[in-house]
Amino acid sequence: MGSQRNEGEGNKTADRNYRKATKEFVESERGQREIENAGNVSPSEEKDIRRAEQQAKQRAKDHDPAEVTGHSDATTREGTSREDSSRNSRPAH
């Protein structure tokens, strides 16, 4: 078995293979059918999608202090930036 060279991040061989496979799929009969049907959902699926979207937004809001307080910048409730607070929480060496 031949050894495969590790190309690391930005693997050009993997990228080339992915692009080729994607192009072949999109140009295939099955790919064309999938493209035509993309976004077609039943009313119950639409309801599930909307509910999941609302739940995700609520979780994001629960975890993002800027969103909870209505600030769009990177300021926390205490008035310090997230970067400042993370800098302050790192142990000194």
Buried (B, 14 or more C-beta within 10 A) or exposed (E): EEEEEEEEEEEEEEEEEEEEEEEEEEEEEEBEEEEEEEEEEEEEEEEEEEEEEEEEEEEEEEEEBBEEEEBEEEBBEEEBEEEBEEEEEEEEE
